[in-house]
């Protein structure tokens, strides 16, 4: 992976050229909590899907994740700071405007990016995040406690067990993730969400008990629609064929 400095924090990224004739804006992908560029976007074949569709595709590891620098102060993980990382990466690559897709925490970061720098976005895809963008601060704070437990065996709460097991599977820095969880929890206001002008597709699995209602979030936005991914929960929606087809159709519909 290549690296750059985002306001002094070392971040790792990959930049993939389209495999066919360029068909639109570059697309920047922002992964979720305890994940990384590989788990969220490479293994589920998103990068291959998008580059084959003619899209320059950029992935990176959020601060505290993957191959990027690990930080241990919650104040260094606000959604505004992490959205700034994404904007800094576009600056580093000389990209004036890009479509942006985030999943779960990555969708929260993408929404903050769309609000803070609307001129930098073409289309916006929010995956694994519905109305909890406004009526919830993010994953339960107990997830941070789960990262700090001595072992997985100590935990009894199903969501804590799920995220701790996932963090261990991705070989994450648990202390950095605890700081990230505490610092990144922030709900946007209805007014902030309503001010997002980018064309938006909100994609949530029908069995997702983490994201909140995608239709309710779409109703708060000026230019948004929802895609409910049938039979998928929060984790299994990521690589779903219906999700990919919906995103590709959405991207094709955007003005170039």
ChimeraX commands (.cxc) that place a marker at each C-alpha (Angstrom):
marker #1 position 0.00,0.00,0.00 radius 0.5
marker #1 position 1.02,3.59,-0.51 radius 0.5
marker #1 position 0.99,6.10,2.32 radius 0.5
marker #1 position 0.37,9.81,2.83 radius 0.5
marker #1 position 0.17,12.20,5.78 radius 0.5
marker #1 position -3.26,13.47,6.74 radius 0.5
marker #1 position -2.61,16.41,9.06 radius 0.5
marker #1 position 0.35,14.49,10.47 radius 0.5
marker #1 position -1.33,11.06,10.69 radius 0.5
marker #1 position 0.04,8.31,8.45 radius 0.5
marker #1 position -2.69,6.69,6.36 radius 0.5
marker #1 position -2.38,3.77,3.93 radius 0.5
marker #1 position -4.29,3.63,0.65 radius 0.5
marker #1 position -4.56,1.94,-2.76 radius 0.5
marker #1 position -5.57,3.60,-6.02 radius 0.5
marker #1 position -6.95,1.35,-8.78 radius 0.5
marker #1 position -7.34,2.44,-12.40 radius 0.5
marker #1 position -10.51,1.46,-14.29 radius 0.5
marker #1 position -10.27,-1.79,-16.26 radius 0.5
marker #1 position -12.47,-0.47,-19.05 radius 0.5
marker #1 position -13.15,2.95,-20.57 radius 0.5
marker #1 position -13.55,5.59,-17.81 radius 0.5
marker #1 position -17.27,6.00,-17.17 radius 0.5
marker #1 position -17.53,8.66,-14.49 radius 0.5
marker #1 position -16.12,10.23,-11.37 radius 0.5
marker #1 position -13.52,8.34,-9.33 radius 0.5
marker #1 position -15.06,6.60,-6.33 radius 0.5
marker #1 position -13.67,6.67,-2.80 radius 0.5
marker #1 position -14.61,3.79,-0.48 radius 0.5
marker #1 position -14.65,4.22,3.33 radius 0.5
marker #1 position -14.74,1.05,5.44 radius 0.5
marker #1 position -16.50,0.37,8.73 radius 0.5
marker #1 position -15.42,-0.01,12.34 radius 0.5
marker #1 position -12.86,-2.75,13.08 radius 0.5
marker #1 position -12.63,-3.50,9.37 radius 0.5
marker #1 position -10.10,-2.40,6.76 radius 0.5
marker #1 position -9.85,-1.82,3.03 radius 0.5
marker #1 position -9.39,-5.53,2.33 radius 0.5
marker #1 position -12.22,-6.93,4.43 radius 0.5
marker #1 position -14.79,-4.35,3.35 radius 0.5
marker #1 position -13.88,-3.77,-0.29 radius 0.5
marker #1 position -11.31,-6.20,-1.69 radius 0.5
marker #1 position -12.54,-9.58,-0.43 radius 0.5
marker #1 position -16.22,-8.90,-1.32 radius 0.5
marker #1 position -15.03,-7.97,-4.84 radius 0.5
marker #1 position -16.17,-4.35,-4.70 radius 0.5
marker #1 position -12.92,-3.04,-6.18 radius 0.5
marker #1 position -13.10,-5.55,-9.01 radius 0.5
marker #1 position -16.78,-4.74,-9.61 radius 0.5
marker #1 position -16.20,-0.99,-9.75 radius 0.5
marker #1 position -13.01,-1.02,-11.84 radius 0.5
marker #1 position -14.64,-3.38,-14.34 radius 0.5
marker #1 position -17.49,-0.88,-14.54 radius 0.5
marker #1 position -15.00,1.80,-15.58 radius 0.5
marker #1 position -14.44,3.50,-12.25 radius 0.5
marker #1 position -11.13,4.62,-10.81 radius 0.5
marker #1 position -11.45,3.21,-7.29 radius 0.5
marker #1 position -9.63,4.42,-4.17 radius 0.5
marker #1 position -9.60,2.52,-0.88 radius 0.5
marker #1 position -7.83,3.35,2.35 radius 0.5
marker #1 position -7.54,2.26,5.95 radius 0.5
marker #1 position -9.12,4.67,8.41 radius 0.5
marker #1 position -6.90,5.98,11.19 radius 0.5
marker #1 position -6.57,3.33,13.88 radius 0.5
marker #1 position -7.32,0.55,11.41 radius 0.5
marker #1 position -5.47,-1.79,9.06 radius 0.5
marker #1 position -2.09,-0.48,7.99 radius 0.5
marker #1 position -2.75,3.13,8.98 radius 0.5
marker #1 position -1.34,4.77,12.09 radius 0.5
marker #1 position -2.81,3.74,15.44 radius 0.5
marker #1 position -3.88,6.51,17.80 radius 0.5
marker #1 position -5.11,6.09,21.37 radius 0.5
marker #1 position -6.96,9.32,22.20 radius 0.5
marker #1 position -10.73,9.30,21.51 radius 0.5
marker #1 position -10.63,13.00,20.56 radius 0.5
marker #1 position -8.58,12.07,17.48 radius 0.5
marker #1 position -11.43,9.97,16.04 radius 0.5
marker #1 position -14.37,12.34,15.64 radius 0.5
marker #1 position -16.36,11.86,12.40 radius 0.5
marker #1 position -15.33,15.36,11.35 radius 0.5
marker #1 position -11.63,14.51,11.70 radius 0.5
marker #1 position -12.06,11.21,9.89 radius 0.5
marker #1 position -14.02,12.94,7.12 radius 0.5
marker #1 position -11.11,15.35,6.85 radius 0.5
marker #1 position -8.81,12.35,6.29 radius 0.5
marker #1 position -10.94,11.35,3.29 radius 0.5
marker #1 position -10.82,14.88,1.87 radius 0.5
marker #1 position -7.06,15.02,2.45 radius 0.5
marker #1 position -6.65,11.80,0.48 radius 0.5
marker #1 position -8.53,13.30,-2.47 radius 0.5
marker #1 position -6.24,16.34,-2.22 radius 0.5
marker #1 position -3.16,14.10,-2.12 radius 0.5
marker #1 position -4.32,12.35,-5.30 radius 0.5
marker #1 position -5.26,15.59,-7.04 radius 0.5
marker #1 position -8.93,14.62,-7.26 radius 0.5
marker #1 position -11.30,17.58,-7.21 radius 0.5
marker #1 position -14.50,15.55,-6.99 radius 0.5
marker #1 position -15.40,11.91,-6.40 radius 0.5
marker #1 position -18.34,9.68,-5.72 radius 0.5
marker #1 position -18.11,8.36,-2.17 radius 0.5
marker #1 position -19.38,5.13,-0.62 radius 0.5
marker #1 position -19.08,4.28,3.05 radius 0.5
marker #1 position -20.27,1.30,5.04 radius 0.5
marker #1 position -21.51,1.48,8.66 radius 0.5
marker #1 position -19.04,3.80,10.47 radius 0.5
marker #1 position -17.65,4.58,7.03 radius 0.5
marker #1 position -21.11,5.75,5.96 radius 0.5
marker #1 position -21.26,8.06,8.97 radius 0.5
marker #1 position -17.88,9.48,7.95 radius 0.5
marker #1 position -19.07,9.86,4.34 radius 0.5
marker #1 position -22.19,11.74,5.48 radius 0.5
marker #1 position -20.07,14.16,7.51 radius 0.5
marker #1 position -17.84,14.59,4.47 radius 0.5
marker #1 position -20.87,15.36,2.28 radius 0.5
marker #1 position -22.07,17.97,4.74 radius 0.5
marker #1 position -18.66,19.59,5.28 radius 0.5
marker #1 position -17.43,19.62,1.67 radius 0.5
marker #1 position -20.37,19.22,-0.73 radius 0.5
marker #1 position -18.30,20.48,-3.67 radius 0.5
marker #1 position -16.00,17.44,-3.37 radius 0.5
marker #1 position -18.73,14.84,-3.86 radius 0.5
marker #1 position -20.60,13.60,-6.88 radius 0.5
marker #1 position -22.85,10.81,-5.65 radius 0.5
marker #1 position -23.06,9.47,-2.10 radius 0.5
marker #1 position -23.76,5.86,-1.10 radius 0.5
marker #1 position -24.50,5.13,2.54 radius 0.5
marker #1 position -24.28,1.40,3.20 radius 0.5
marker #1 position -25.25,-0.23,6.48 radius 0.5
marker #1 position -26.56,3.03,7.95 radius 0.5
marker #1 position -30.13,4.27,8.06 radius 0.5
marker #1 position -31.95,6.64,10.37 radius 0.5
marker #1 position -29.51,5.89,13.20 radius 0.5
marker #1 position -27.36,8.53,11.51 radius 0.5
marker #1 position -29.63,11.05,13.24 radius 0.5
marker #1 position -31.28,9.20,16.13 radius 0.5
marker #1 position -28.18,7.35,17.31 radius 0.5
marker #1 position -24.53,8.21,17.87 radius 0.5
marker #1 position -23.27,4.96,16.38 radius 0.5
marker #1 position -22.60,1.50,17.71 radius 0.5
marker #1 position -23.24,1.05,21.46 radius 0.5
marker #1 position -20.50,2.42,23.67 radius 0.5
marker #1 position -20.22,-1.05,25.18 radius 0.5
marker #1 position -18.35,-2.06,22.03 radius 0.5
marker #1 position -15.41,-0.02,23.34 radius 0.5
marker #1 position -15.56,-1.94,26.61 radius 0.5
marker #1 position -15.56,-5.19,24.63 radius 0.5
marker #1 position -12.30,-4.16,22.95 radius 0.5
marker #1 position -10.72,-3.67,26.37 radius 0.5
marker #1 position -11.89,-6.96,27.91 radius 0.5
marker #1 position -9.09,-9.37,28.78 radius 0.5
marker #1 position -10.56,-11.99,26.49 radius 0.5
marker #1 position -13.54,-12.80,24.32 radius 0.5
marker #1 position -14.62,-15.41,26.88 radius 0.5
marker #1 position -15.46,-12.66,29.40 radius 0.5
marker #1 position -18.21,-11.23,27.20 radius 0.5
marker #1 position -21.88,-12.23,27.28 radius 0.5
marker #1 position -23.61,-9.53,25.20 radius 0.5
marker #1 position -24.11,-10.82,21.63 radius 0.5
marker #1 position -23.15,-7.55,19.93 radius 0.5
marker #1 position -20.04,-7.18,22.07 radius 0.5
marker #1 position -19.06,-10.74,21.24 radius 0.5
marker #1 position -19.67,-10.19,17.52 radius 0.5
marker #1 position -17.52,-7.06,17.26 radius 0.5
marker #1 position -14.73,-8.35,19.52 radius 0.5
marker #1 position -14.54,-11.57,17.50 radius 0.5
marker #1 position -14.51,-9.54,14.28 radius 0.5
marker #1 position -11.74,-7.28,15.59 radius 0.5
marker #1 position -9.66,-10.29,16.52 radius 0.5
marker #1 position -10.29,-11.89,13.13 radius 0.5
marker #1 position -9.03,-8.74,11.37 radius 0.5
marker #1 position -5.99,-8.66,13.71 radius 0.5
marker #1 position -6.90,-5.13,14.77 radius 0.5
marker #1 position -5.26,-3.02,17.47 radius 0.5
marker #1 position -7.91,-3.37,20.19 radius 0.5
marker #1 position -6.80,-0.33,22.18 radius 0.5
marker #1 position -6.96,1.87,19.09 radius 0.5
marker #1 position -10.43,0.53,18.29 radius 0.5
marker #1 position -11.65,1.32,21.80 radius 0.5
marker #1 position -10.47,4.91,21.36 radius 0.5
marker #1 position -12.06,5.07,17.91 radius 0.5
marker #1 position -15.40,3.81,19.23 radius 0.5
marker #1 position -15.46,6.38,22.01 radius 0.5
marker #1 position -14.44,9.25,19.75 radius 0.5
marker #1 position -16.45,8.51,16.60 radius 0.5
marker #1 position -19.90,8.25,18.16 radius 0.5
marker #1 position -21.77,11.32,16.94 radius 0.5
marker #1 position -25.28,11.78,15.57 radius 0.5
marker #1 position -25.94,14.32,12.86 radius 0.5
marker #1 position -28.87,16.66,13.34 radius 0.5
marker #1 position -31.92,16.53,11.10 radius 0.5
marker #1 position -30.94,19.97,9.79 radius 0.5
marker #1 position -27.43,18.79,8.90 radius 0.5
marker #1 position -28.73,15.74,7.06 radius 0.5
marker #1 position -31.31,17.85,5.23 radius 0.5
marker #1 position -28.51,20.14,4.07 radius 0.5
marker #1 position -26.69,17.32,2.22 radius 0.5
marker #1 position -27.20,18.08,-1.47 radius 0.5
marker #1 position -25.46,15.09,-3.09 radius 0.5
marker #1 position -27.57,12.49,-4.86 radius 0.5
marker #1 position -27.69,9.72,-2.28 radius 0.5
marker #1 position -28.43,5.99,-2.24 radius 0.5
marker #1 position -29.01,4.44,1.19 radius 0.5
marker #1 position -28.47,0.65,1.25 radius 0.5
marker #1 position -29.44,-1.44,4.28 radius 0.5
marker #1 position -30.17,-5.14,4.68 radius 0.5
marker #1 position -33.73,-6.10,5.54 radius 0.5
marker #1 position -32.43,-8.06,8.57 radius 0.5
marker #1 position -30.00,-5.35,9.72 radius 0.5
marker #1 position -30.60,-4.57,13.41 radius 0.5
marker #1 position -27.71,-2.09,13.63 radius 0.5
marker #1 position -28.33,0.54,10.92 radius 0.5
marker #1 position -31.85,1.83,11.47 radius 0.5
marker #1 position -34.57,2.35,8.85 radius 0.5
marker #1 position -33.13,3.47,5.47 radius 0.5
marker #1 position -36.49,4.78,4.27 radius 0.5
marker #1 position -36.79,7.05,7.29 radius 0.5
marker #1 position -33.34,8.51,6.61 radius 0.5
marker #1 position -34.10,8.99,2.91 radius 0.5
marker #1 position -37.24,10.94,3.83 radius 0.5
marker #1 position -35.10,13.48,5.71 radius 0.5
marker #1 position -32.82,14.18,2.74 radius 0.5
marker #1 position -33.43,16.32,-0.31 radius 0.5
marker #1 position -32.15,13.93,-2.96 radius 0.5
marker #1 position -32.04,10.42,-1.54 radius 0.5
marker #1 position -33.61,7.04,-2.08 radius 0.5
marker #1 position -33.33,3.75,-0.26 radius 0.5
marker #1 position -32.40,0.24,-1.32 radius 0.5
marker #1 position -33.47,-2.53,1.07 radius 0.5
marker #1 position -31.24,-5.57,0.52 radius 0.5
marker #1 position -33.47,-8.59,0.94 radius 0.5
marker #1 position -32.57,-11.21,3.54 radius 0.5
marker #1 position -29.29,-9.64,4.62 radius 0.5
marker #1 position -28.12,-8.50,8.04 radius 0.5
marker #1 position -25.48,-5.89,8.84 radius 0.5
marker #1 position -22.51,-8.13,8.09 radius 0.5
marker #1 position -23.82,-10.18,5.19 radius 0.5
marker #1 position -25.11,-7.22,3.15 radius 0.5
marker #1 position -21.61,-5.97,2.34 radius 0.5
marker #1 position -20.90,-8.23,-0.63 radius 0.5
marker #1 position -24.47,-8.86,-1.72 radius 0.5
marker #1 position -25.24,-8.99,-5.46 radius 0.5
marker #1 position -28.37,-6.84,-5.08 radius 0.5
marker #1 position -26.34,-4.20,-3.24 radius 0.5
marker #1 position -23.70,-4.13,-6.00 radius 0.5
marker #1 position -26.25,-3.98,-8.80 radius 0.5
marker #1 position -28.11,-1.17,-7.06 radius 0.5
marker #1 position -24.94,0.85,-6.57 radius 0.5
marker #1 position -23.81,0.38,-10.18 radius 0.5
marker #1 position -27.22,1.47,-11.49 radius 0.5
marker #1 position -27.16,4.48,-9.16 radius 0.5
marker #1 position -23.68,5.52,-10.29 radius 0.5
marker #1 position -24.68,5.17,-13.96 radius 0.5
marker #1 position -27.66,7.47,-13.32 radius 0.5
marker #1 position -25.51,10.33,-12.03 radius 0.5
marker #1 position -24.75,13.22,-14.38 radius 0.5
marker #1 position -21.18,13.18,-15.59 radius 0.5
marker link #1:1,2 radius 0.2
marker link #1:2,3 radius 0.2
marker link #1:3,4 radius 0.2
marker link #1:4,5 radius 0.2
marker link #1:5,6 radius 0.2
marker link #1:6,7 radius 0.2
marker link #1:7,8 radius 0.2
marker link #1:8,9 radius 0.2
marker link #1:9,10 radius 0.2
marker link #1:10,11 radius 0.2
marker link #1:11,12 radius 0.2
marker link #1:12,13 radius 0.2
marker link #1:13,14 radius 0.2
marker link #1:14,15 radius 0.2
marker link #1:15,16 radius 0.2
marker link #1:16,17 radius 0.2
marker link #1:17,18 radius 0.2
marker link #1:18,19 radius 0.2
marker link #1:19,20 radius 0.2
marker link #1:20,21 radius 0.2
marker link #1:21,22 radius 0.2
marker link #1:22,23 radius 0.2
marker link #1:23,24 radius 0.2
marker link #1:24,25 radius 0.2
marker link #1:25,26 radius 0.2
marker link #1:26,27 radius 0.2
marker link #1:27,28 radius 0.2
marker link #1:28,29 radius 0.2
marker link #1:29,30 radius 0.2
marker link #1:30,31 radius 0.2
marker link #1:31,32 radius 0.2
marker link #1:32,33 radius 0.2
marker link #1:33,34 radius 0.2
marker link #1:34,35 radius 0.2
marker link #1:35,36 radius 0.2
marker link #1:36,37 radius 0.2
marker link #1:37,38 radius 0.2
marker link #1:38,39 radius 0.2
marker link #1:39,40 radius 0.2
marker link #1:40,41 radius 0.2
marker link #1:41,42 radius 0.2
marker link #1:42,43 radius 0.2
marker link #1:43,44 radius 0.2
marker link #1:44,45 radius 0.2
marker link #1:45,46 radius 0.2
marker link #1:46,47 radius 0.2
marker link #1:47,48 radius 0.2
marker link #1:48,49 radius 0.2
marker link #1:49,50 radius 0.2
marker link #1:50,51 radius 0.2
marker link #1:51,52 radius 0.2
marker link #1:52,53 radius 0.2
marker link #1:53,54 radius 0.2
marker link #1:54,55 radius 0.2
marker link #1:55,56 radius 0.2
marker link #1:56,57 radius 0.2
marker link #1:57,58 radius 0.2
marker link #1:58,59 radius 0.2
marker link #1:59,60 radius 0.2
marker link #1:60,61 radius 0.2
marker link #1:61,62 radius 0.2
marker link #1:62,63 radius 0.2
marker link #1:63,64 radius 0.2
marker link #1:64,65 radius 0.2
marker link #1:65,66 radius 0.2
marker link #1:66,67 radius 0.2
marker link #1:67,68 radius 0.2
marker link #1:68,69 radius 0.2
marker link #1:69,70 radius 0.2
marker link #1:70,71 radius 0.2
marker link #1:71,72 radius 0.2
marker link #1:72,73 radius 0.2
marker link #1:73,74 radius 0.2
marker link #1:74,75 radius 0.2
marker link #1:75,76 radius 0.2
marker link #1:76,77 radius 0.2
marker link #1:77,78 radius 0.2
marker link #1:78,79 radius 0.2
marker link #1:79,80 radius 0.2
marker link #1:80,81 radius 0.2
marker link #1:81,82 radius 0.2
marker link #1:82,83 radius 0.2
marker link #1:83,84 radius 0.2
marker link #1:84,85 radius 0.2
marker link #1:85,86 radius 0.2
marker link #1:86,87 radius 0.2
marker link #1:87,88 radius 0.2
marker link #1:88,89 radius 0.2
marker link #1:89,90 radius 0.2
marker link #1:90,91 radius 0.2
marker link #1:91,92 radius 0.2
marker link #1:92,93 radius 0.2
marker link #1:93,94 radius 0.2
marker link #1:94,95 radius 0.2
marker link #1:95,96 radius 0.2
marker link #1:96,97 radius 0.2
marker link #1:97,98 radius 0.2
marker link #1:98,99 radius 0.2
marker link #1:99,100 radius 0.2
marker link #1:100,101 radius 0.2
marker link #1:101,102 radius 0.2
marker link #1:102,103 radius 0.2
marker link #1:103,104 radius 0.2
marker link #1:104,105 radius 0.2
marker link #1:105,106 radius 0.2
marker link #1:106,107 radius 0.2
marker link #1:107,108 radius 0.2
marker link #1:108,109 radius 0.2
marker link #1:109,110 radius 0.2
marker link #1:110,111 radius 0.2
marker link #1:111,112 radius 0.2
marker link #1:112,113 radius 0.2
marker link #1:113,114 radius 0.2
marker link #1:114,115 radius 0.2
marker link #1:115,116 radius 0.2
marker link #1:116,117 radius 0.2
marker link #1:117,118 radius 0.2
marker link #1:118,119 radius 0.2
marker link #1:119,120 radius 0.2
marker link #1:120,121 radius 0.2
marker link #1:121,122 radius 0.2
marker link #1:122,123 radius 0.2
marker link #1:123,124 radius 0.2
marker link #1:124,125 radius 0.2
marker link #1:125,126 radius 0.2
marker link #1:126,127 radius 0.2
marker link #1:127,128 radius 0.2
marker link #1:128,129 radius 0.2
marker link #1:129,130 radius 0.2
marker link #1:130,131 radius 0.2
marker link #1:131,132 radius 0.2
marker link #1:132,133 radius 0.2
marker link #1:133,134 radius 0.2
marker link #1:134,135 radius 0.2
marker link #1:135,136 radius 0.2
marker link #1:136,137 radius 0.2
marker link #1:137,138 radius 0.2
marker link #1:138,139 radius 0.2
marker link #1:139,140 radius 0.2
marker link #1:140,141 radius 0.2
marker link #1:141,142 radius 0.2
marker link #1:142,143 radius 0.2
marker link #1:143,144 radius 0.2
marker link #1:144,145 radius 0.2
marker link #1:145,146 radius 0.2
marker link #1:146,147 radius 0.2
marker link #1:147,148 radius 0.2
marker link #1:148,149 radius 0.2
marker link #1:149,150 radius 0.2
marker link #1:150,151 radius 0.2
marker link #1:151,152 radius 0.2
marker link #1:152,153 radius 0.2
marker link #1:153,154 radius 0.2
marker link #1:154,155 radius 0.2
marker link #1:155,156 radius 0.2
marker link #1:156,157 radius 0.2
marker link #1:157,158 radius 0.2
marker link #1:158,159 radius 0.2
marker link #1:159,160 radius 0.2
marker link #1:160,161 radius 0.2
marker link #1:161,162 radius 0.2
marker link #1:162,163 radius 0.2
marker link #1:163,164 radius 0.2
marker link #1:164,165 radius 0.2
marker link #1:165,166 radius 0.2
marker link #1:166,167 radius 0.2
marker link #1:167,168 radius 0.2
marker link #1:168,169 radius 0.2
marker link #1:169,170 radius 0.2
marker link #1:170,171 radius 0.2
marker link #1:171,172 radius 0.2
marker link #1:172,173 radius 0.2
marker link #1:173,174 radius 0.2
marker link #1:174,175 radius 0.2
marker link #1:175,176 radius 0.2
marker link #1:176,177 radius 0.2
marker link #1:177,178 radius 0.2
marker link #1:178,179 radius 0.2
marker link #1:179,180 radius 0.2
marker link #1:180,181 radius 0.2
marker link #1:181,182 radius 0.2
marker link #1:182,183 radius 0.2
marker link #1:183,184 radius 0.2
marker link #1:184,185 radius 0.2
marker link #1:185,186 radius 0.2
marker link #1:186,187 radius 0.2
marker link #1:187,188 radius 0.2
marker link #1:188,189 radius 0.2
marker link #1:189,190 radius 0.2
marker link #1:190,191 radius 0.2
marker link #1:191,192 radius 0.2
marker link #1:192,193 radius 0.2
marker link #1:193,194 radius 0.2
marker link #1:194,195 radius 0.2
marker link #1:195,196 radius 0.2
marker link #1:196,197 radius 0.2
marker link #1:197,198 radius 0.2
marker link #1:198,199 radius 0.2
marker link #1:199,200 radius 0.2
marker link #1:200,201 radius 0.2
marker link #1:201,202 radius 0.2
marker link #1:202,203 radius 0.2
marker link #1:203,204 radius 0.2
marker link #1:204,205 radius 0.2
marker link #1:205,206 radius 0.2
marker link #1:206,207 radius 0.2
marker link #1:207,208 radius 0.2
marker link #1:208,209 radius 0.2
marker link #1:209,210 radius 0.2
marker link #1:210,211 radius 0.2
marker link #1:211,212 radius 0.2
marker link #1:212,213 radius 0.2
marker link #1:213,214 radius 0.2
marker link #1:214,215 radius 0.2
marker link #1:215,216 radius 0.2
marker link #1:216,217 radius 0.2
marker link #1:217,218 radius 0.2
marker link #1:218,219 radius 0.2
marker link #1:219,220 radius 0.2
marker link #1:220,221 radius 0.2
marker link #1:221,222 radius 0.2
marker link #1:222,223 radius 0.2
marker link #1:223,224 radius 0.2
marker link #1:224,225 radius 0.2
marker link #1:225,226 radius 0.2
marker link #1:226,227 radius 0.2
marker link #1:227,228 radius 0.2
marker link #1:228,229 radius 0.2
marker link #1:229,230 radius 0.2
marker link #1:230,231 radius 0.2
marker link #1:231,232 radius 0.2
marker link #1:232,233 radius 0.2
marker link #1:233,234 radius 0.2
marker link #1:234,235 radius 0.2
marker link #1:235,236 radius 0.2
marker link #1:236,237 radius 0.2
marker link #1:237,238 radius 0.2
marker link #1:238,239 radius 0.2
marker link #1:239,240 radius 0.2
marker link #1:240,241 radius 0.2
marker link #1:241,242 radius 0.2
marker link #1:242,243 radius 0.2
marker link #1:243,244 radius 0.2
marker link #1:244,245 radius 0.2
marker link #1:245,246 radius 0.2
marker link #1:246,247 radius 0.2
marker link #1:247,248 radius 0.2
marker link #1:248,249 radius 0.2
marker link #1:249,250 radius 0.2
marker link #1:250,251 radius 0.2
marker link #1:251,252 radius 0.2
marker link #1:252,253 radius 0.2
marker link #1:253,254 radius 0.2
marker link #1:254,255 radius 0.2
marker link #1:255,256 radius 0.2
view
